[in-house]
Amino acid sequence: MPWSIADVCRMSGVTSRTLRHYDRIGLLPPAGIAGNGHRLYGEAELLRLQQILLMRELGLGLREIRAVLDSQADRVAVLREHRRRLLGERDRLETLARTVGRTIAALEEGRKNDAMVKINRPENLFAGFEGSQEALAETGAALDAEVRERWPEAWEESRGARAAMTDEETEGWQRETTAQMIRFAEFMAAGKPVDHPAVQAELDIHYASIGRFWTPDAAAYKGLGQTYVDDPRFRENFDRIAEGLAVYQRDAMVVYADTLLS
């Protein structure tokens, strides 16, 4: 059965003005026109509208949406991809909700005790925010390009390791990377020298994390630390956590390389 434009507006929450606009630009033509001149929509148009709304939710522009719909791509495959991305967004929002919940609980506890809230793990304040994930993605891309240019054999080694990681493993590695940067910042704020046993123990974890993808020798490990300082993308992400953190971690990596990798 065909549905009128009023029916579609009621079911979807889309305004009649938007539907008429979609018709004008060829994104969603109606199935037909009723005798009174009103647009009529069938099941195919409703399914197409659902895909349009899904892609709008995922941030695609109308031109991109039309290109996808006009490409005659397998509809089930496209919907599966939409579902995958939506589930990822759901997980991010659940993490964000837990983040806000922890902050509320900490603030209420502080108010109850009439005390300033102590943040033991400041990275917990930012879990789930898109900005932190974008920064990590930027840093990862920069590292990938740097390794590929300076150590091509290592890049080949790391490419296979990265391809074998699941989305969950990748996300876990990204979160641990952020948490470790915070721990180095805490050492720096506490005034611990870079050769302090606690700092060097943290470098064991850092080196093992890098070792999941490639195994740098002393010179390469020092070079990676220097990249943290010299590459503005790296340095910005370190300095976003604490001013001077990139230099502090580089110096700690030099000590580690000279002591254990030479």
N, C-alpha and C positions, 0 to 999 in steps of 0.2 A: 504494500500500500504506500502511496506517496504521502509525504508530510508537508504541510505548509511551512512557509518561512516562520510563522508565529510558533508552530509546533517545535521547529528546530531551535529557535531562540529559547523557548521554555525548557527544552531538554538539555541543551548544552551550556546555557548561560551566555552565549554569544549574542551580541546585539544585531538587530536587523541591518543596521548601517554597516556593520563589519561584514555580514554575509553579502550584502550588495557590493561592497568593495572587493571582496574575494571573487565575486562573479565578474566584475569589471576588468580585473587584472588577469583573469583566466585561471585563477588558483582553484576555485570551486564553483564551476558552472552548475546551475540546477539541472535536474533531470528533465524538467519541462516547465511550461507556463500554463497556469490555469486560465479558464475563460475570463476571470475577473482581472487577469494580468499579474496575479501573485505567483511567485516562484514556488515550484514544487521540488521536493528532494526525496530520493529513494534510498535504499540500504547502501548502495555503493557510495553515494554522496555522504551519508552519515559516517561510513568507515573512513572516507577521505578526510572529513572534518576532524575525526578523532586523531588521525595521524598529524594533521596540521597543528592541532592543539598540543599534542605531545611534543612535537618538534619546537613549538613556541616555548613550551615549558623548559626545554633543554637549551634555549637561548639561540636558536637558529633564526635568521632573518627570512622574510617572505620569499626573496629570490632563491635562497638556498633551499627552502622548503619545496618550492615549485620544481627546482632542478631535481631534487630527490624523487618527488612524486612522478615527474615526467620521464624519469630514467627507466621506468618499467622494471625496477628492481623487485626481487621476490618480496611480496608483501609480508609473508611470515618471517622471513629473515630480517626485514627492516623492523618489524615489531619486536622481534627477539632482541635486537640491538637497543631499541628504545627501552625495553624492559630491563636489560642489563644496566643501562645508564641510570634508570630510575631507581633501581635497587641500590646502586652505588650512592646516589644522592640520599636515599632513605637512611643508609648506614651513616653517612656524614651527618645528617640532621639528628640521628639518634645520639651520635657522639657529642654533637653540640649541645643537645638537651642535657646529657649527663654532665658536660662541662659547666653549664649554667647551674645545674642542681648542686654540684660540689661547691661552687662559689656561694650560692645562697646559704648552704649549710654552714660554710666557714664564716660568713658574715653574721649569721644568726648566733653562732657560738661566740663570736667576738663581742657582739652586742650584749649577749647574756652575761658574759664575764667582764664587760666593760673594759675590753682590752683590744689592742690593735691586732688585726689578723696577721698571722705569720704564714707566709707562703713558702713551703718547703720545696715544692717543685713548680716553679713559675710556668713551665711549659704546659702544665695542666690547664692554665687559664685560657690557652689558645687552641686546645685540641678541637678539631672539627671545623675551624675557620678556613675558608677557601684560600685566603691570602697566604697562610703558612704552607699549604700544599703547593701553591703556585711557586713560592720561593724555593721549595725543595725541588720541584720539577726543573726550575731554571738552573739551580745548582747542579743537579744531575746531568742536565744537557751540557753545561759548561765542562764538567768533569769528563764526560764522554768525549767531547771534542778535544780536550787537552790530552787525554790519554791516547786518543787515536793519532794525534799529530806527533807527540813526543815519543810514545812507546807503542808503535803499531802492533808488535807481537802481543803485548799485553792487552791491547784493545780487542784483538781477535779472541783471546782467551776469555775476556770478560763478556763479550757479546753472547757466547754460548751460555754462560752462567746466568746472564740476565734473562735470556729467552726461556730458560727453564723455570723461572720463578713464577708462582701464581700471583694474582692480584693481591691476595691477602698477605703473601710473603713480602711483596714489594711495599705495601702499605706499612707493614710492621717494621721493615728495615728503615723506611723513611721516618717513622716516629722515633725509633731508637737513635737515628742520626741526630734528630733535633734534641732529644733528651741528652745525648752525649755532649752536644755543644753547650747545653745549659750547665752540665757538670763541670766542663772546663771553665766556664764563666764563673762558677762558684769558687773553684780553686783560685782563679785569678783575683776575684774580689776578696778572698781570704788572705791574699798575699803569699800564697805558696809558690816557691820558686819552681821553675820548669823541671828541675831535676829532682823534685820531691818524690818520694816513693809512691804516694797516692796518685800524683799526676802521671808518673811513668806506668803505674798499673792500669790507669785509664787508657794509656796509649797501647797497652797490650790488646785491649778490647777494640780500639780503633783499628789497629793493624789487622786484627783477625777479621773485622768487618770488611776492610778493603780486600782481604785475602779471599773473600767469597767470590770475587770477580777477577782479580789478578794478583800476582805476588811480586810486589816491588822490592828491589834490592835497596841498599842504603842510599845510593845516589837518587834513585827514582822516588823513594819515600821523602827524601829532603826536597826534591823537586816538586812533589805534590804539595808539601807544606808551603813552599815558596809561591806556588800557584794560588793558594788561599789568600796570600797577601797581594800578589801582583794583579790578579784578575779581578776587575771591579765587581763582577757578578758574585764571586765568592765573598769578597771582602764586605760587600754590602750586607749579605746575609749573616756573616759573623758579627758585623758591627751593629746589626739590628738587635742582636741579643746583648752585646756588651762592647763598648768602644775599646779597641785594641785587642780583641779576642783573636783575630786572625794572626797577628804577630805573636801573641802568647802561644797559640797552638803550634805555629811554625817552629818556634824556638824549642818547644817541648819535643817536637818530632825530630829535630836535629840531634838532640841529646839521645833520644831513643835509637835513632839510626846509628850514631857513632858508638853507642854502648852495645847494642844487640845485633845490628845488621852488618857491621863492618867486619 
